[in-house]
Amino acid sequence: MAAIVACTLRRMSVDAGTGTAGGAAGGAGGPAASPPAAPAAARRPWLVLLALTPGLVLTLADATIMSVAVPLMIQRLDASVTAVSWVMNGYNLVLTVLFLPMGRLGDRWGHKRTFVLGLVVFTAASLGCARSGTIAVLIAWRALQAVGAAAVIPTALTLVLAAYPAARRGFAAAMFGALSSAAAALGPTLGGVLVDTWSWPAVFWFNLPVGALGVVVALALVPRRQERAAPAGLDLTGAALAAAGLLCLTLGLIQGNTWHWTSARIVLLFIAAAALLAGFFLHEARTAEPFLDLAFFRRRSFTAASAAIMTVDTAMMGTTFMLVIYMVAMLDYSELKAGVVVTTLPLAGLVLAPFAGRLVDRAGPRLAALAGALLTAAGLVLLAFVDRSASAGAIAWRTALVGAGLGLSLPALTAAGMGALAADVRGLGSGVLNTARQLGFLLGVAVLVAVFSHTMHTAVDRAADQAKVMTDASPAIPADLKPKVAAAIDSARSIDVSRGMSEIMKIANPIAEIIEPRVGALQGLALLGLKDDLETLFMDEAARAFRWPLLTAAIAALLALVPSALLPRRLPPHDGSG
């Protein structure tokens, strides 16, 4: 690892004379100064995309790869479920907070150097994760991993777009989007293979050779940018206000369902987030050298793309989360089978990516974004009305429809947003878009879990009321046993489905514990018959409770139509013109 760092620093000292020094964010807005000339596209842009792939796949897959390692970590590290959840939550929280400053750093210091050093930090932190002996140490190393990932992801997008000519910006955005979705979807499958074959540290040991490969190929194949932007000061006050505001907002979204949305802690976090972010925007409007020039948001394409990306990704992440729960808990699928079905979502986007990119380049981003949002919403509505008799194929083609919609809209939104900015501030622009996307991910899970908790509670109450009527009307159950059955049915009302899959599974059989050896044969047969009837009743009601979360995701996708309609009909022919 030390050799990788030394090699990286030596190579970067050579790059320093020609790399960008960063620029004022004013390039995004007013007409005061002409932006620097855009760098020439790479001669072989596909080599740049290939070189960035190892780092991008590692950092994005690591946001989801830990989900399958959680049970084993709880056992081996002697940790609680809440503590282990922060192995994932901490990673996502740091990503959301640092996307903006890392994007700004890329503009000031050079996107290639920021990408490579970010990947070095991520890879080195993976070694610390693999060797962690306690959950606290693991969480700390995961936070450092996220620092590196926050540098890799926004700069990777900037480098990919810089490698392709402006006329192929839609294609470049489509390939980047497809690669990102495939990486996130690969996480659970890859994690399952590594954990089953070795143990949970294997998911981090795997990062070492792949990360080292990513550093080497990025240094060798990613070209240096040739323009030099005017130096600018770093607005530390603005950066601190933005980071603190996003920290409070992200923590509130992550913990909302656990701490309860109306609790004092959550309300105070959201109040603090609003105050800090309001202070950030006021400060940025007054300072001479802002961290984030508000002229960014005077560009309609960029603002519209940022808003639409957040709503579209709210639909995507919430849908993936809910579908896996539905298939495992309601259809009795294995995690592997559910993962294979859900993989059709990113796979559809991957297959569609080249065609979507050409559509954006030729017909413009507005048409593709609108069509994608409608297609995504249609797929979600169809998924919402899938019943428990549906086959895996029936779910897969609906999920693929959602993926196809995302495969159309996300490249269009990315190309339109980044195309509205001058080349010297695209790192910060990418940070804004990635922050919007990350907030959409967190919002999707938080909102859909909240909706699901409410609809499931209502469904269980309704099923329990019907079950008690059914029990009272059954002549085969002795009168002295009916109160015990009724109490067992009522206990289902207190199940907190937001606490995990095991809690949801309890709904299926609320009277299982009553069937005991001491129950007589006739009573046992009566109870077995009642058990089957109640299981069908509760499972049918529970399955219908998934309808509204998926319809909520469809509404989020439809909300993207409003900002998407504000996108330009055509991409600008050069940087920062629209």
BAMAR-464070 format. One line per field, with one value per residue (C-alpha): x, y, z. Coordinates in nm, 3 decimals. Layout:
px: X,...
py: Y,...
pz: Z,...
// end
This chain:
px: 0.000,0.287,0.428,0.097,0.089,0.452,0.400,0.087,0.261,0.558,0.328,0.124,0.429,0.493,0.129,0.133,0.269,-0.017,-0.310,-0.584,-0.544,-0.913,-1.132,-1.385,-1.733,-1.838,-1.783,-2.123,-2.313,-2.263,-2.111,-1.829,-1.546,-1.504,-1.453,-1.132,-1.131,-1.267,-1.011,-0.992,-1.168,-0.953,-0.847,-0.984,-1.257,-1.357,-1.011,-1.077,-1.411,-1.239,-0.965,-1.215,-1.429,-1.240,-1.248,-1.605,-1.735,-1.559,-1.682,-2.041,-2.069,-1.938,-2.249,-2.460,-2.214,-2.232,-2.602,-2.534,-2.247,-2.455,-2.569,-2.216,-2.071,-2.328,-2.211,-1.833,-1.796,-2.050,-2.238,-2.600,-2.810,-2.818,-2.440,-2.381,-2.632,-2.388,-2.135,-2.367,-2.532,-2.200,-2.068,-2.375,-2.374,-2.009,-2.070,-2.360,-2.170,-1.846,-1.961,-1.971,-1.628,-1.463,-1.612,-1.479,-1.139,-1.135,-1.191,-0.914,-0.656,-0.726,-0.988,-0.742,-0.532,-0.840,-0.977,-0.652,-0.581,-0.944,-0.903,-0.577,-0.752,-1.044,-0.815,-0.595,-0.903,-1.025,-0.719,-0.815,-1.172,-1.055,-0.837,-1.096,-1.157,-1.444,-1.750,-1.637,-1.306,-1.482,-1.724,-1.430,-1.247,-1.570,-1.601,-1.249,-1.342,-1.630,-1.393,-1.207,-1.527,-1.661,-1.356,-1.380,-1.746,-1.799,-1.457,-1.517,-1.826,-1.633,-1.348,-1.582,-1.765,-1.434,-1.310,-1.598,-1.672,-1.970,-2.168,-2.148,-2.211,-2.543,-2.376,-2.101,-2.359,-2.557,-2.254,-2.156,-2.511,-2.531,-2.197,-2.305,-2.632,-2.460,-2.200,-2.463,-2.658,-2.343,-2.276,-2.511,-2.429,-2.054,-2.081,-2.277,-2.012,-1.725,-1.897,-2.014,-1.670,-1.460,-1.608,-1.712,-1.355,-1.329,-1.546,-1.267,-0.969,-1.123,-1.087,-0.708,-0.605,-0.891,-0.819,-0.448,-0.535,-0.765,-0.487,-0.242,-0.478,-0.610,-0.256,-0.168,-0.481,-0.668,-0.530,-0.437,-0.651,-0.458,-0.633,-0.539,-0.813,-0.759,-0.671,-0.936,-0.955,-1.133,-1.449,-1.408,-1.711,-1.937,-1.793,-1.847,-2.207,-2.291,-2.131,-2.303,-2.644,-2.616,-2.498,-2.810,-3.040,-2.884,-2.882,-3.249,-3.340,-3.139,-3.276,-3.631,-3.801,-3.590,-3.619,-3.972,-4.037,-4.208,-3.948,-3.757,-3.427,-3.554,-3.741,-3.431,-3.211,-3.438,-3.462,-3.083,-3.047,-3.284,-3.107,-2.757,-2.844,-3.026,-2.716,-2.505,-2.705,-2.707,-2.332,-2.271,-2.479,-2.262,-1.907,-1.668,-1.530,-1.814,-1.774,-2.080,-2.160,-2.538,-2.514,-2.515,-2.884,-2.964,-2.897,-3.234,-3.095,-2.871,-3.137,-3.401,-3.165,-3.067,-3.431,-3.532,-3.236,-3.335,-3.697,-3.605,-3.353,-3.607,-3.822,-3.533,-3.379,-3.711,-3.838,-3.534,-3.557,-3.930,-3.917,-3.657,-3.862,-4.179,-4.026,-3.852,-4.130,-4.442,-4.336,-4.086,-3.801,-3.444,-3.229,-3.038,-3.352,-3.486,-3.149,-3.154,-3.504,-3.410,-3.096,-3.321,-3.359,-2.995,-2.954,-3.229,-3.056,-2.724,-2.869,-3.051,-2.757,-2.604,-2.945,-3.046,-2.720,-2.769,-3.128,-3.009,-2.740,-2.978,-3.320,-3.213,-3.247,-3.604,-3.772,-3.564,-3.616,-3.993,-4.027,-3.808,-4.008,-4.337,-4.194,-4.058,-4.392,-4.579,-4.352,-4.399,-4.777,-4.770,-4.546,-4.780,-5.063,-4.863,-5.024,-4.877,-4.946,-4.719,-4.421,-4.063,-4.086,-4.395,-4.210,-3.887,-4.037,-4.211,-3.885,-3.706,-3.962,-3.869,-3.502,-3.562,-3.728,-3.435,-3.197,-3.364,-3.405,-3.083,-2.840,-3.054,-3.060,-2.687,-2.594,-2.825,-2.701,-2.331,-2.365,-2.496,-2.165,-1.825,-1.554,-1.361,-1.649,-1.782,-1.630,-1.843,-2.141,-2.093,-2.076,-2.413,-2.574,-2.430,-2.547,-2.897,-2.879,-2.759,-3.034,-3.281,-3.152,-3.189,-3.526,-3.656,-3.578,-3.695,-4.027,-4.119,-4.038,-4.255,-4.542,-4.493,-4.500,-4.831,-4.996,-4.872,-5.003,-5.341,-5.340,-5.254,-5.529,-5.778,-5.665,-5.675,-6.033,-6.140,-5.943,-6.121,-6.457,-6.345,-6.228,-6.549,-6.755,-6.556,-6.755,-6.457,-6.257,-6.351,-6.480,-6.200,-5.937,-6.088,-5.956,-5.604,-5.638,-5.781,-5.488,-5.240,-5.415,-5.407,-5.034,-4.978,-5.095,-4.783,-4.534,-4.299,-4.241,-3.981,-3.742,-3.662,-3.758,-3.797,-4.068,-4.260,-4.244,-4.417,-4.734,-4.779,-4.868,-4.995,-5.121,-4.825,-4.722,-5.069,-5.038,-4.867,-4.836,-5.083,-5.363,-5.592,-5.607,-5.944,-5.849,-5.514,-5.681,-5.920,-5.631,-5.432,-5.724,-5.766,-5.392,-5.401,-5.699,-5.540,-5.208,-5.382,-5.579,-5.279,-5.045,-5.297,-5.353,-4.979,-4.909,-5.159,-4.975,-4.684,-4.908,-4.892,-4.513,-4.471,-4.740,-4.555,-4.242,-4.447,-4.560,-4.193,-4.112,-4.403,-4.282,-3.971,-4.188,-4.207,-3.832,-3.773,-4.007,-3.773,-3.473,-3.351,-3.467,-3.105,-2.778,-2.553,-2.292,-2.009,-1.941,-2.136,-2.373,-2.697
py: 0.000,0.238,0.170,0.270,0.597,0.677,0.600,0.815,1.114,1.091,1.075,1.369,1.582,1.539,1.625,1.939,2.162,2.095,2.008,2.258,2.486,2.523,2.814,3.051,2.919,3.228,3.037,2.888,3.205,3.564,3.712,3.888,3.670,3.417,3.069,2.887,2.685,2.338,2.062,1.859,1.527,1.221,1.039,0.713,0.811,0.450,0.392,0.669,0.510,0.173,0.322,0.483,0.169,-0.014,0.287,0.379,0.022,-0.025,0.298,0.262,-0.110,-0.054,0.148,-0.170,-0.458,-0.464,-0.552,-0.926,-0.920,-0.769,-1.096,-1.233,-0.904,-0.898,-1.245,-1.211,-0.856,-0.910,-0.598,-0.487,-0.445,-0.069,-0.048,-0.256,-0.046,0.242,0.051,0.138,0.454,0.615,0.554,0.712,1.005,1.096,1.064,1.308,1.563,1.555,1.539,1.919,1.997,1.711,1.834,2.182,2.035,1.864,2.195,2.364,2.087,1.880,1.609,1.334,1.394,1.417,1.092,0.902,1.022,0.954,0.597,0.560,0.673,0.439,0.142,0.211,0.245,-0.092,-0.251,-0.093,-0.220,-0.575,-0.578,-0.421,-0.614,-0.407,-0.245,0.105,0.067,-0.068,0.228,0.471,0.307,0.301,0.676,0.719,0.494,0.729,1.028,0.862,0.760,1.116,1.227,0.946,0.960,1.326,1.355,1.033,1.187,1.504,1.304,1.088,1.390,1.566,1.262,1.272,1.553,1.778,1.611,1.278,1.412,1.228,0.899,0.961,1.037,0.725,0.499,0.656,0.613,0.252,0.174,0.341,0.147,-0.181,-0.120,-0.049,-0.359,-0.572,-0.497,-0.746,-1.029,-0.977,-0.942,-1.267,-1.461,-1.319,-1.367,-1.721,-1.824,-1.661,-1.421,-1.058,-0.913,-1.058,-0.775,-0.536,-0.754,-0.769,-0.391,-0.397,-0.551,-0.391,-0.050,-0.080,-0.174,0.128,0.364,0.227,0.237,0.583,0.722,0.558,0.616,0.921,1.232,1.550,1.855,2.119,2.441,2.642,2.826,3.140,3.065,3.137,3.136,2.859,2.970,2.767,2.927,2.831,2.479,2.434,2.563,2.333,2.031,2.091,2.149,1.835,1.637,1.731,1.668,1.331,1.212,1.309,1.111,0.807,0.797,0.925,0.586,0.462,0.771,0.854,1.150,1.362,1.303,1.601,1.474,1.448,1.780,1.956,1.799,1.925,2.272,2.284,2.166,2.438,2.709,2.600,2.566,2.901,3.053,2.887,3.041,3.385,3.367,3.255,3.544,3.798,3.665,3.770,3.421,3.176,2.805,2.751,3.041,3.081,3.168,2.789,2.789,3.073,2.825,2.665,2.341,2.278,2.354,2.150,1.856,1.861,1.858,1.585,1.364,1.377,1.278,1.005,0.852,0.871,0.641,0.411,0.342,0.315,0.070,-0.158,-0.162,-0.241,-0.505,-0.715,-0.708,-0.798,-1.095,-1.241,-1.181,-1.222,-1.460,-1.667,-1.602,-1.652,-1.339,-1.464,-1.515,-1.173,-1.019,-1.177,-1.041,-0.690,-0.700,-0.663,-0.296,-0.189,-0.448,-0.281,0.054,-0.098,-0.250,0.070,0.302,0.331,0.392,0.638,0.828,0.860,0.973,1.247,1.359,1.366,1.456,1.645,1.579,1.701,1.425,1.146,1.277,1.309,0.968,0.807,0.953,0.830,0.485,0.458,0.561,0.313,0.028,0.121,0.129,-0.216,-0.344,-0.199,-0.425,-0.750,-1.009,-1.304,-1.545,-1.355,-1.540,-1.415,-1.342,-1.127,-0.917,-0.910,-0.757,-0.486,-0.414,-0.401,-0.143,0.075,0.027,0.122,0.444,0.527,0.438,0.702,0.981,0.976,1.019,1.301,1.478,1.430,1.554,1.856,1.953,1.917,2.069,2.391,2.452,2.575,2.311,2.468,2.426,2.089,1.917,2.125,2.081,1.706,1.734,1.913,1.650,1.363,1.527,1.554,1.190,1.075,1.273,1.108,0.765,0.845,1.015,0.717,0.467,0.700,0.801,0.459,0.289,0.547,0.489,0.113,0.120,0.305,0.091,-0.232,-0.129,-0.052,-0.382,-0.585,-0.410,-0.488,-0.851,-0.889,-0.758,-1.007,-1.288,-1.237,-1.252,-1.572,-1.721,-1.636,-1.796,-2.124,-2.395,-2.632,-2.418,-2.459,-2.147,-2.155,-2.150,-1.861,-1.584,-1.725,-1.727,-1.374,-1.252,-1.407,-1.236,-0.902,-0.940,-0.904,-0.543,-0.450,-0.585,-0.306,-0.389,-0.113,-0.311,-0.576,-0.881,-1.110,-0.883,-0.884,-1.263,-1.289,-1.151,-1.465,-1.689,-1.504,-1.820,-2.051,-2.065,-2.183,-2.515,-2.708,-3.080,-3.052,-2.941,-3.233,-3.391,-3.242,-2.901,-2.930,-3.005,-2.714,-2.484,-2.606,-2.526,-2.186,-2.126,-2.181,-1.949,-1.680,-1.708,-1.650,-1.359,-1.186,-1.246,-1.114,-0.799,-0.757,-0.796,-0.521,-0.297,-0.282,-0.114,0.239,0.254,0.157,0.405,0.668,0.587,0.627,0.971,1.064,0.959,1.167,1.470,1.460,1.558,1.920,1.998,1.772,1.991,2.284,2.116,2.245,2.081,2.032,2.003,2.310,2.272,2.370,2.401,2.633,2.776,2.675
pz: 0.000,0.080,-0.267,-0.425,-0.232,-0.317,-0.685,-0.686,-0.527,-0.766,-1.067,-0.940,-0.890,-1.262,-1.338,-1.125,-1.398,-1.635,-1.407,-1.331,-1.038,-0.990,-1.078,-0.942,-0.958,-1.139,-1.462,-1.405,-1.425,-1.528,-1.841,-1.659,-1.788,-2.062,-1.927,-2.008,-2.323,-2.275,-2.284,-2.598,-2.589,-2.543,-2.859,-2.722,-2.474,-2.415,-2.264,-2.013,-1.919,-1.887,-1.668,-1.433,-1.403,-1.122,-0.889,-0.971,-0.932,-0.598,-0.441,-0.559,-0.488,-0.136,-0.055,-0.095,-0.058,0.322,0.336,0.305,0.557,0.839,1.008,1.022,1.150,1.432,1.534,1.487,1.624,1.905,1.796,1.796,1.482,1.540,1.568,1.256,1.061,1.095,0.887,0.597,0.729,0.819,0.468,0.307,0.551,0.478,0.103,0.115,0.324,0.121,-0.242,-0.267,-0.117,-0.307,-0.635,-0.556,-0.472,-0.812,-0.988,-0.791,-0.774,-1.084,-1.140,-1.224,-0.914,-0.693,-0.840,-0.792,-0.439,-0.347,-0.472,-0.278,0.042,-0.023,-0.088,0.215,0.437,0.307,0.467,0.799,0.760,0.689,1.001,1.235,1.556,1.694,1.543,1.650,1.468,1.159,1.149,1.175,0.884,0.680,0.732,0.594,0.302,0.227,0.226,-0.060,-0.237,-0.214,-0.412,-0.668,-0.771,-0.875,-1.038,-1.233,-1.394,-1.479,-1.633,-1.842,-1.984,-2.055,-2.249,-2.499,-2.745,-2.673,-2.952,-2.763,-2.413,-2.390,-2.480,-2.220,-1.949,-2.044,-2.014,-1.681,-1.550,-1.665,-1.505,-1.178,-1.164,-1.247,-0.974,-0.709,-0.814,-0.815,-0.448,-0.278,-0.520,-0.495,-0.119,-0.096,-0.290,-0.083,0.253,0.171,0.043,0.317,0.574,0.612,0.595,0.242,0.106,0.209,0.114,-0.234,-0.262,-0.228,-0.562,-0.752,-0.599,-0.678,-1.036,-1.055,-0.942,-1.199,-1.498,-1.406,-1.389,-1.718,-1.929,-1.800,-1.976,-1.792,-1.853,-2.040,-1.937,-1.631,-1.447,-1.242,-0.878,-0.617,-0.241,-0.056,0.123,0.442,0.610,0.320,0.308,0.683,0.670,0.377,0.543,0.877,0.714,0.501,0.803,1.002,0.705,0.622,0.982,1.015,0.702,0.810,1.166,1.103,1.114,1.406,1.626,1.497,1.270,1.535,1.808,1.947,1.805,1.448,1.460,1.598,1.330,1.053,1.211,1.239,0.878,0.756,0.957,0.852,0.483,0.487,0.646,0.377,0.092,0.258,0.308,-0.050,-0.184,0.001,-0.012,-0.286,-0.351,-0.274,-0.219,-0.442,-0.673,-0.669,-1.038,-1.082,-1.000,-1.240,-1.517,-1.567,-1.711,-1.412,-1.149,-1.331,-1.374,-1.003,-0.891,-1.133,-1.041,-0.674,-0.742,-0.992,-0.752,-0.470,-0.681,-0.776,-0.435,-0.254,-0.516,-0.495,-0.116,-0.110,-0.382,-0.205,0.115,-0.076,-0.255,0.052,0.306,0.093,-0.186,0.018,-0.227,-0.116,-0.097,-0.401,-0.609,-0.507,-0.595,-0.940,-1.008,-0.891,-1.106,-1.410,-1.310,-1.364,-1.639,-1.843,-1.799,-1.902,-2.220,-2.303,-2.228,-2.577,-2.738,-2.467,-2.511,-2.886,-2.830,-2.595,-2.840,-3.137,-2.996,-2.684,-2.310,-2.263,-2.465,-2.308,-1.953,-1.995,-2.161,-1.894,-1.606,-1.759,-1.827,-1.471,-1.321,-1.543,-1.432,-1.066,-1.096,-1.256,-0.975,-0.713,-0.827,-0.845,-0.616,-0.429,-0.714,-0.956,-1.098,-1.085,-1.457,-1.408,-1.150,-1.353,-1.669,-1.466,-1.283,-1.618,-1.733,-1.436,-1.521,-1.883,-1.772,-1.545,-1.826,-2.040,-1.786,-1.582,-1.876,-2.011,-1.674,-1.617,-1.966,-1.940,-1.594,-1.667,-2.013,-1.861,-1.680,-1.789,-1.788,-1.500,-1.251,-1.358,-1.056,-0.823,-1.054,-1.040,-0.660,-0.657,-0.883,-0.679,-0.356,-0.505,-0.607,-0.266,-0.092,-0.330,-0.227,0.142,0.092,-0.106,0.169,0.449,0.289,0.155,0.487,0.667,0.422,0.447,0.827,0.821,0.552,0.710,1.051,0.896,0.706,1.017,1.216,0.942,0.922,1.302,1.315,1.047,1.215,1.549,1.376,1.202,1.535,1.720,1.442,1.446,1.632,1.636,1.880,2.249,2.421,2.680,2.402,2.203,2.435,2.396,2.016,2.021,2.236,1.993,1.703,1.884,1.945,1.571,1.597,1.796,1.540,1.423,1.057,1.019,1.240,0.983,0.783,1.084,1.227,0.898,0.881,1.223,1.070,0.863,1.154,1.462,1.639,1.570,1.937,2.045,1.864,2.141,2.222,2.509,2.276,2.197,1.854,1.756,1.887,1.710,1.378,1.426,1.507,1.208,0.981,1.144,1.119,0.741,0.701,0.916,0.734,0.402,0.547,0.708,0.412,0.159,0.364,0.421,0.049,-0.028,0.220,-0.026,-0.282,-0.146,-0.101,-0.467,-0.573,-0.369,-0.568,-0.887,-0.768,-0.708,-1.065,-1.198,-1.001,-1.219,-1.516,-1.396,-1.388,-1.690,-1.896,-1.822,-1.982,-2.320,-2.639,-2.743,-2.559,-2.590,-2.866,-2.628,-2.256,-2.033,-2.292,-2.142
// end
